[in-house]
Amino acid sequence: MIDPAPILHWRPTLSLGWLIALLVWENWRPCFALFGCSEERGRHGLRNVALSLINVLMVSLLFAGAWSSIAAWSANHSIGVLHWLPLGGFLHAVFALLALDFWTYAWHRICHQVPMLWKFHAVHHADRCMDVTTSNRFHMVEIFLSSLLRIPLIALVGVHFGELVLYETVLQVCVQWQHANIRIPADWERRISAVLITPGLHKVHHSNLQPETDSNYSSLLSIWDRWMGTRCVREDLERIQFGIDGEPESAPNAETLSGLIRRPFGAKAAE
């Protein structure tokens, strides 16, 4: 069984260090010229990270304990599919990670197809300057709902808490990389994208063309898009424009922290 303690101990350092490394990479060799000045880039990044800190606090206070408790209850009472199978610790972890990743694909796709959920997920897609900090830009209602649904998922699948922590840590590192304003060599893009979601594939997902927005839903393994027929590849990444199809340029006051929070409710942000 995976011990979550060391992962939880090192996760903040890993996340912050990787964020800084990707910011340096973006500055050294950006894929797109997104910002007119460093001050504009700084405001954009701080706004996205601030939204993430609200979500981290909410999840820590409301859900982390619940996930740990339901995982322990599931294991102690042999509840959940994986607890019914004769699996060793390694295979249990492998199937748990696969199940969590498929659920992430399914939830992401649902958020695009259900209008009420799309209103909240659109906060993420409305970023016209996608960089590594966009990986932090999710509305708290979306995070609340996905965190709540994870409770029955843990019990139904039979996921250990350490497996969940490992998956979330690996996912966070990969999602930061996918959103970064970078481009990897074409040969590496093809090789890696056969297994994992790459920055190139995820840039297509953030295209303002609706058919491309509704593709590449996978967050870690790319196999789900292949199997579900939702994979989309573009060679001309430099021509992609980020944002939402048919949505005009956002007013400056909409790209504030309060504006992002109020956006799904149709209220105008404070001037």
C-alpha positions in Angstrom: 0.0 0.0 0.0 1.3 3.5 -0.9 2.1 5.7 2.1 0.7 9.2 1.4 2.7 11.0 4.1 6.0 11.5 2.2 4.1 12.5 -1.0 2.0 15.0 0.9 5.1 16.3 2.6 7.0 16.9 -0.7 4.1 17.8 -2.9 4.1 21.6 -2.3 7.8 21.9 -2.9 7.5 19.8 -6.1 4.6 21.8 -7.4 6.2 25.2 -6.7 9.6 24.1 -8.0 8.1 22.8 -11.2 6.0 25.9 -11.6 9.1 28.1 -11.4 11.0 25.9 -13.8 8.2 26.1 -16.4 7.9 29.9 -15.9 11.6 30.1 -16.7 11.2 27.8 -19.7 8.3 30.0 -21.0 10.4 33.1 -20.6 13.4 31.5 -22.3 11.6 30.0 -25.3 7.9 30.8 -25.5 5.6 29.2 -28.0 3.4 32.3 -28.3 4.1 36.0 -27.6 1.2 36.4 -25.1 2.0 39.4 -23.0 3.1 42.9 -23.9 5.1 43.4 -20.7 6.2 41.6 -17.6 3.7 43.5 -15.5 0.8 42.2 -17.6 2.2 38.6 -17.3 2.6 39.1 -13.5 -1.0 40.2 -13.0 -2.3 37.3 -15.1 -0.3 34.8 -13.2 -1.2 36.1 -9.7 -4.9 36.1 -10.6 -4.8 32.5 -11.7 -2.7 31.4 -8.7 -5.0 33.2 -6.3 -8.0 31.3 -7.7 -6.0 28.1 -7.1 -5.2 29.0 -3.5 -8.9 29.4 -2.8 -9.5 25.9 -4.2 -6.6 24.3 -2.3 -8.0 25.8 1.0 -11.5 24.5 0.2 -10.3 21.0 -0.7 -8.0 20.8 2.4 -10.8 21.8 4.8 -13.8 20.0 3.3 -12.6 17.0 1.3 -9.1 15.7 2.2 -10.3 14.1 5.4 -13.4 12.7 3.8 -11.4 11.1 1.0 -9.0 9.5 3.6 -11.9 8.3 5.7 -13.9 6.8 2.9 -10.8 5.0 1.5 -10.1 3.5 4.9 -13.7 2.5 5.3 -13.8 0.9 1.8 -10.6 -1.1 2.6 -11.7 -2.2 6.1 -15.1 -3.4 4.8 -13.9 -4.8 1.4 -16.1 -2.4 -0.4 -15.2 -1.5 -4.0 -14.4 -3.4 -7.2 -10.6 -3.5 -6.6 -11.0 -5.0 -3.1 -13.0 -7.8 -4.6 -10.2 -8.8 -7.0 -7.2 -10.9 -6.1 -4.7 -8.1 -6.7 -1.4 -7.5 -5.0 -0.4 -4.0 -3.9 1.3 -3.1 -7.2 -1.6 -4.2 -9.5 -4.1 -2.6 -7.1 -2.3 0.7 -7.5 -2.0 0.3 -11.3 -5.8 -0.3 -11.7 -6.6 2.4 -9.2 -4.6 5.0 -11.2 -6.2 3.9 -14.4 -9.7 4.1 -12.9 -9.0 7.6 -11.5 -7.6 8.8 -14.9 -10.6 7.5 -16.8 -12.9 9.2 -14.4 -10.9 12.4 -14.9 -11.5 12.1 -18.7 -15.2 11.4 -18.2 -15.7 14.3 -15.8 -13.9 16.7 -18.1 -16.0 15.6 -21.0 -19.2 16.0 -19.0 -18.1 19.5 -18.0 -18.0 20.4 -21.7 -21.4 18.8 -22.6 -23.6 19.8 -19.7 -24.5 23.5 -20.0 -24.6 24.2 -16.3 -21.2 22.6 -15.7 -19.8 24.3 -18.8 -20.6 27.7 -17.3 -18.1 27.0 -14.5 -15.5 25.1 -16.7 -15.6 28.0 -19.1 -13.7 30.1 -16.6 -10.7 27.9 -17.4 -11.1 28.1 -21.2 -11.8 31.8 -21.3 -8.1 32.5 -20.7 -6.8 33.9 -23.9 -3.2 33.9 -22.7 -2.8 30.2 -21.7 0.4 29.6 -19.8 1.5 27.4 -16.9 -0.6 29.4 -14.5 -3.8 28.6 -16.4 -3.4 25.1 -14.9 -4.6 26.8 -11.7 -7.5 28.6 -13.1 -10.6 26.6 -12.2 -13.8 28.0 -10.6 -14.4 26.8 -7.1 -17.8 25.4 -7.8 -16.3 23.0 -10.4 -13.7 21.9 -7.9 -16.3 21.5 -5.2 -18.5 19.3 -7.4 -15.6 17.2 -8.7 -14.3 16.8 -5.1 -17.7 15.8 -3.9 -18.2 13.1 -6.6 -14.8 11.7 -5.7 -16.1 10.4 -2.4 -18.5 7.8 -3.9 -15.9 7.1 -6.6 -13.3 6.1 -4.1 -15.7 3.7 -2.4 -17.1 2.2 -5.7 -13.6 1.6 -7.2 -11.9 0.7 -3.9 -9.1 3.3 -4.1 -6.5 3.6 -1.3 -5.9 7.2 -0.1 -2.2 6.9 -0.9 -3.1 5.9 -4.5 -5.3 9.0 -4.8 -2.6 11.3 -3.4 0.0 9.8 -5.9 -2.4 10.2 -8.8 -3.2 13.8 -7.9 0.5 14.7 -7.5 1.5 13.2 -10.9 -1.6 14.8 -12.5 -0.7 18.2 -11.1 2.8 18.0 -12.5 1.6 16.9 -15.9 -1.2 19.5 -16.1 1.2 22.3 -15.3 3.4 21.1 -18.2 0.5 20.7 -20.6 -0.7 24.3 -20.1 2.8 25.9 -20.3 3.5 28.3 -23.1 6.2 26.0 -24.6 6.6 23.7 -27.5 8.6 20.5 -27.5 10.3 19.1 -30.7 7.9 17.5 -33.2 9.5 14.0 -32.9 9.2 14.1 -29.1 5.7 15.4 -29.3 4.6 12.4 -31.5 6.4 9.9 -29.3 5.2 11.2 -25.9 1.6 11.9 -27.1 1.2 8.2 -27.9 1.1 7.7 -24.2 0.6 11.0 -22.4 -1.2 14.3 -23.1 1.4 16.8 -24.3 1.5 20.6 -24.5 0.7 20.3 -28.2 -2.4 18.2 -27.7 -3.7 20.4 -24.9 -3.2 23.6 -26.9 -5.6 22.1 -29.4 -8.1 21.6 -26.6 -7.8 25.3 -25.7 -8.4 26.4 -29.2 -11.2 28.9 -29.7 -12.6 26.7 -32.5 -15.5 24.7 -30.9 -14.8 21.3 -32.5 -11.2 21.5 -31.2 -12.3 22.7 -27.8 -14.5 19.5 -27.6 -11.5 17.2 -28.1 -8.5 15.9 -26.2 -10.3 15.6 -22.9 -7.7 13.3 -21.4 -5.6 14.8 -18.5 -2.8 12.3 -18.1 -2.9 9.2 -20.4 -3.8 9.9 -24.0 -5.4 6.5 -24.6 -8.8 7.6 -23.5 -9.2 10.1 -26.4 -8.0 7.4 -28.8 -10.5 4.9 -27.6 -13.4 7.3 -27.3 -12.8 9.0 -30.7 -12.1 12.5 -29.2 -8.4 12.9 -30.2 -7.5 15.9 -32.4 -4.0 16.7 -33.7 -2.8 19.9 -35.3 0.7 20.5 -36.8 0.3 24.3 -37.1 0.2 25.0 -33.3 1.4 28.5 -33.9 -1.9 29.4 -35.6 -4.1 28.4 -32.6 -6.0 31.2 -30.9 -7.0 30.5 -27.3 -10.4 31.4 -25.8 -14.0 30.4 -26.4 -15.7 30.2 -29.8 -17.9 33.2 -30.5 -17.0 35.0 -27.3 -15.8 38.6 -27.8 -12.7 39.9 -26.1 -13.3 40.1 -22.4 -13.7 43.5 -20.8 -10.7 44.3 -18.6 -12.8 44.2 -15.4 -13.9 40.6 -16.3 -10.3 39.4 -16.1 -10.1 40.1 -12.4 -10.3 37.6 -9.5 -13.8 38.8 -8.6 -14.8 38.8 -12.3 -13.7 35.2 -12.8 -15.6 34.1 -9.7 -18.8 35.9 -10.8 -18.6 35.0 -14.4 -20.7 31.8 -14.3 -23.6 33.6 -12.6 -23.9 36.2 -15.4 -23.1 39.1 -13.1 -20.9 41.9 -14.2 -17.6 42.2 -12.4 -17.1 45.1 -10.2 -15.7 48.1 -11.9 
